[in-house]
Amino acid sequence: MISDIPAFIRENTRVLAASHVPELQLYLADDAVSLWQLTEEQLGELGLPPPFWAFAWAGGQALARYVLDNPETVRGARVLDVASGSGLVAIAAMKAGAASALAIDIDRFAAHAALMNAALNGVEVETNDEDPIGKPAQADVILVGDLFYDRDLAPRVLAWLIEMQAAGKRVLIGDPGRTYLPRDKLVQIAAYDIPVTRALEDAEVKRAAVWRLG
């Protein structure tokens, strides 16, 4: 049983700079598999999702880098960071001058990680653990990092993002070319070579891009 999630995060991570966003620090894990197994053991549950909140994934880093380098993208806006994980993208949005940023992720550990990481970087973010897909978004800008890795999830996400853009939202996607990324529906607007963990990505550098809907 994990009664104190913030303490669990502190005990099993280190404060490190994100590799391609070195101005931001996060509570990051060294070993994905070990942390995953430990979480299952402590909670007494099997089949839990990987601890996405404990790593700075390439798509999220690309999106964070783009937002910081192009602050007009989010300045003064209400931002929604979908599948936020560590909260990196929401934090970058606040650093770039967003009016507010909601880090939303169905993993309850992610909410704690996002709040802790925001505090490390001197900003405030809001959190939510409800699935936003298919629902109206109370935001001006929707940022989605590394969410096109699952065959069933990808079309749901795409349909929702198309609907949100039609409703007047600005939509940006950060992705290193995951299997189900709908490239034919997207326009690339930036790309970065991002140092990553070989154990997670089977590579030391991933080319990750930022996309808008075509």
For each residue, the residues with C-beta under 8 A, 3 or more apart:
1: 42 43 44
2: 5 8 39 42 43
3:
4: 7 8
5: 2 8 9 108 109 112
6: 9 10 112 116
7: 4 10 11
8: 2 4 5 11 12 42 109
9: 5 6 12 13 27 54 109 112 113 116
10: 6 7 13 27 116
11: 7 8
12: 8 9 29 35 38 54
13: 9 10 27 28 29 35 54
14: 27 28 29 30
15: 25 26 27 28 120
16: 25 26 28
17: 21 22 23 24 25 26
18: 21 22 24 25 26 28 56 61 64 88
19: 22 56 61 194 195 196
20: 61 62 64 65 192 194 195
21: 17 18 24 56 61 64 65 68 88 92
22: 17 18 19
23: 17 68 95
24: 17 18 21 64 88 91 92 95 121
25: 15 16 17 18 117 120 121
26: 15 16 17 18 56 86 88 117 120
27: 9 10 13 14 15 54 86 113 116 117 120
28: 13 14 15 16 18 54 55 56 86
29: 12 13 14 32 35 51 54 55
30: 14
31: 34 35 199
32: 29 35 36 50 51 54 55 197 199 200
33: 36 37 199
34: 31 37 38
35: 12 13 29 31 32 38 39 51 54
36: 32 33 39 40 48 50 51
37: 33 34 40 41
38: 12 34 35 41 42
39: 2 35 36 42 43 48 51 109
40: 36 37 43 44 45 46 47 48
41: 37 38 44
42: 1 2 8 38 39
43: 1 2 39 40 48
44: 1 40 41
45: 40 48
46: 40
47: 40
48: 36 39 40 43 45
49: 52 107
50: 32 36
51: 29 32 35 36 39 54 55 107 109
52: 49 55 57 83 85 86 105 107 110
53: 85 86 87 105 107 109 110 113 114
54: 9 12 13 27 28 29 32 35 51 86 113
55: 28 29 32 51 52 85 86 197 200
56: 18 19 21 26 28 60 61 86 88
57: 52 60 61 85 145 146 196 200
58: 61 62 146 174 176 194 196 201 206 208
59: 62 63 145 146 147 173 174 175 176 178 208
60: 56 57 63 64 85 86 88 89 145 146 174
61: 18 19 20 21 56 57 58 64 65 88 145 174 192 194 208
62: 20 58 59 65 66 145 174 175 176 190 191 192 194 208 209 210
63: 59 60 66 67 89 92 143 144 145 172 173 174 210
64: 18 20 21 24 60 61 67 68 88 89 91 92 145 174
65: 20 21 61 62 68 69 92 190 192
66: 62 63 69 70 73 172 174 189 190 210
67: 63 64 70 71 73 74 89 92 93 96 143
68: 21 23 64 65 71 92 95 96
69: 65 66
70: 66 67 73 96
71: 67 68 74 75 96 97
72: 75
73: 66 67 70 96 141 170 172
74: 67 71 77 79 93 96 97 98 141
75: 71 72 96 97 98
76: 97 98 99
77: 74 98 99 139 140 141 170
78: 98 99 100 101 102 138 139 140 141
79: 74 90 93 94 98 100 101 102 139 140 141 142 143
80: 101 102 104 132 137 138 139 141 142 143
81: 84 87 89 90 93 101 102 103 104 125 143 145
82: 104 132 142 143 144 145 147 157
83: 52 104 105 144 145 146 147
84: 81 87 88 89 90 103 104 105 110 114 127
85: 52 53 55 57 60 88 105 107 110 113 114 145 146
86: 26 27 28 52 53 54 55 56 60 110 113 114 117
87: 53 81 84 90 91 103 110 113 114 115 117 118 125 127
88: 18 21 24 26 56 60 61 64 84 85 91 92 117 145
89: 60 63 64 67 81 84 92 93 103 143 145 174
90: 79 81 84 87 93 94 101 102 103 114 118 125 143
91: 24 64 87 88 94 95 101 114 117 118 121 123 125
92: 21 24 63 64 65 67 68 88 89 95 96
93: 67 74 79 81 89 90 96 98 101 141 143
94: 79 90 91 97 98 100 101 118 123 124 125
95: 23 24 68 91 92 121 123
96: 67 68 70 71 73 74 75 92 93
97: 71 74 75 76 94
98: 74 75 76 77 78 79 93 94 101 141
99: 76 77 78
100: 78 79 94 126
101: 78 79 80 81 90 91 93 94 98 123 125 126
102: 78 79 80 81 90 125 126 127 128 139
103: 81 84 87 89 90 110 111 114 125 126 127 128
104: 80 81 82 83 84 127 128 129 130 132
105: 52 53 83 84 85 110 111 114 127 129
106: 110 129 130 131
107: 49 51 52 53 85 110 111 129
108: 5 111 112 129
109: 5 8 9 39 51 53 112 113
110: 52 53 84 85 86 87 103 105 106 107 113 114 127 129
111: 103 105 107 108 114 115 127 128 129
112: 5 6 9 108 109 115 116
113: 9 27 53 54 85 86 87 109 110 116 117
114: 53 84 85 86 87 90 91 103 105 110 111 117 118 125 127
115: 87 111 112 118 119 125 127
116: 6 9 10 27 112 113 119 120
117: 25 26 27 86 87 88 91 113 114 120 121
118: 87 90 91 94 114 115 121 123 124 125
119: 115 116 122
120: 15 25 26 27 116 117
121: 24 25 91 95 117 118
122: 119
123: 91 94 95 101 118
124: 94 118
125: 81 87 90 91 94 101 102 103 114 115 118
126: 100 101 102 103
127: 84 87 102 103 104 105 110 111 114 115
128: 102 103 104 111 132
129: 104 105 106 107 108 110 111
130: 104 106
131: 106 134 135
132: 80 82 104 128 135 137 160
133: 156 157 160
134: 131 156 160
135: 131 132
136: 167
137: 80 132 142 164 169
138: 78 80
139: 77 78 79 80 102 142 169
140: 77 78 79 169 170
141: 73 74 77 78 79 80 93 98 169 170 171 172
142: 79 80 82 137 139 161 164 169 170 171 172
143: 63 67 79 80 81 82 89 90 93 172 173 174
144: 63 82 83 147 157 161 171 172 173 174
145: 57 59 60 61 62 63 64 81 82 83 85 88 89 173 174 175
146: 57 58 59 60 83 85 149 174 175 176 178
147: 59 82 83 144 153 154 157 173 175
148: 153 154 157 158 173 175 178 179 180 181 182
149: 146 153 154 178 179 180
150: 153 154 180
151: 154 179 180
152: 155 156
153: 147 148 149 150 156 157 180
154: 147 148 149 150 151 157 158 180 181 182
155: 152 158 159 180
156: 133 134 152 153 159 160
157: 82 133 144 147 148 153 154 160 161
158: 148 154 155 161 162 182 185
159: 155 156 162 163
160: 132 133 134 156 157 163 164
161: 142 144 157 158 164 165 171 173 213
162: 158 159 165 166 185 213
163: 159 160 166 167
164: 137 142 160 161 167 169 171
165: 161 162 168 169 170 171 213
166: 162 163
167: 136 163 164
168: 165
169: 137 139 140 141 142 164 165
170: 73 77 140 141 142 165
171: 141 142 144 161 164 165 212 213
172: 63 66 73 141 142 143 144 189 210 211 212
173: 59 63 143 144 145 147 148 161 181 186 210 211 212 213
174: 58 59 60 61 62 63 64 66 89 143 144 145 146 208 209 210 211
175: 59 62 145 146 147 148 178 181 208 209 211
176: 58 59 62 146 194 201 206 207 208 209
177: 181 207 208 209
178: 59 146 148 149 175 181
179: 148 149 151
180: 148 149 150 151 153 154 155
181: 148 154 173 175 177 178 186
182: 148 154 158 185 186
183: 186
184: 214
185: 158 162 182 213 214
186: 173 181 182 183 211 212 213 214
187: 211 212 213 214
188: 191 209 210 211
189: 66 172 209 210 211 212
190: 62 65 66 209 210
191: 62 188 207 208 209 210
192: 20 61 62 65 207 208 209
193: 205 206 207
194: 19 20 58 61 62 176 205 206 207 208
195: 19 20 204 205
196: 19 57 58 200 201 203 204 205 206
197: 32 55 200 201
198: 201 202 203 204
199: 31 32 33
200: 32 55 57 196 197
201: 58 176 196 197 198 206
202: 198
203: 196 198 206
204: 195 196 198
205: 193 194 195 196
206: 58 176 193 194 196 201 203
207: 176 177 191 192 193 194
208: 58 59 61 62 174 175 176 177 191 192 194
209: 62 174 175 176 177 188 189 190 191 192
210: 62 63 66 172 173 174 188 189 190 191
211: 172 173 174 175 186 187 188 189
212: 171 172 173 186 187 189
213: 161 162 165 171 173 185 186 187
214: 184 185 186 187
